[in-house]
């Protein structure tokens, strides 16, 4: 890992993750699909096999987007009392769109932070 620092200057993990770029060089693409992590960086050839965000991104999305959507739906219900069909027409598409966008962003950030903090090394040392 020391040679990475000599060749590749450290990049800001939050900005890099939000952009979906490589956590080492900050230039190559992290994702090969919408949520699929690629095999390696096209620029620096970093192997992405360490990248395992697990259920972390989904948990953050549920908590953040759930808080926003439920809060807005309750506010709308109390202030305007719209029919149920209007709630469905508003909140289901909004929840889907916000969740998909947030899932990609949060997954990129968690993988970049995982690389920056060398979280995968501990897993590999234990033989997992």
N, C-alpha and C positions, 0 to 999 in steps of 0.2 A: 504494500500500500504506500510505502514511502516514495517509490519512484513515481506514483501517480501525482503526488504533490510537486515533485520536481519538474515533471513534464507538463502537467495540467494545473494551472492555478485554480484555487478553490472558487466555486461558483455559489451564488446565493441560492439555497435549496428551495425557498418558498417561490421565488420568481421563476426559477427553472422548472419546478414541478407544475406551476400554474400554466406555463407555456407548453408543457409536455415534451421538454427537451431532455437530453442525456444528463444525468446527475454528475458526471465527471467533467465533460468538456463544455456542456451547456449549449451545444450546437446541434447534434444529431437528434433524431426523433426517438422518443421513448416508446410511443405506441405504434403498433403496426395496423391496428384497427381502431374502432372507437374506444373500446375498453381493454383490448388485447395488448399486452406488453410485448414488444418485439424481442427477437433473439439476441441482437447486439446493436450497438451504436454504429451508424454508417460512417461517422467521422473518426472516432477514436477507437473503435472496435471493442468497447467495454461489453463484456458478456452480461446480459441481464438475467441470468439464471438465479442470481441472488434475490431478485425482486419478488417479494411475497408480501403484499399488503394485507392479505387475509380478509377478515370481515371488518377491519378498521374503517375503511371508507364508507361502507354501508351503514355502520353505526352512526358516524358523524352526519351522514345525509339524513337518516331517519330523525335524528335529534334536531338538526338545524332546520330542515325543510318542514318537518312536522310542526315545529314551533311556529314558523312563519305562517303556514297555511291554516293551521287550526286557529291561530290568533286572528288572522284576517277573516276567516269564516265566522267565528264567534262575534267579532266586531260587526260584521255585516248583518248577522242575524239579529243582534240586539238593536242596532240602529235603523235597519230598513225592513226587517222581517220578510225577505223575499220567499217565493215558493221554492219547494224542495228541488224541482227540476233546474232552477237557476243555479242553486248551489252545485249540483252535479255538473252542469255545463261550465261553470267557472273553475271549480277547485280540482276536479279530476285531471283535466289537461294541464293546468298550472303545476300540479304536483308532479306529473310525469315529466314535463319539460325541465322543471327546476331540478328534479332528482337526477336525471340523466346528465345534465350539464355539471351539477355539483359532484357527481360520482367520479367523472373523469378528472376534474380539477383536484379533488381531494386525494384520489389515488395517485396522481402524479406527485403531489406534495409529499405524501407519506413515503413513496418510494425514494424520492430525492433525500428526504430526511433519514431514511433507513441507510442509504449509501453514505451520507455525510457523517452519521454517527456510528458507522461500521457495525450496524446491528446484525448483519448477516454473518459476520465472523464468529460471533458467540454461538450461533446455531450450528455452524459448520464444525467448530471445535468440539461440540458435544456429540457429534456424529449423527445429527438429525437431517 
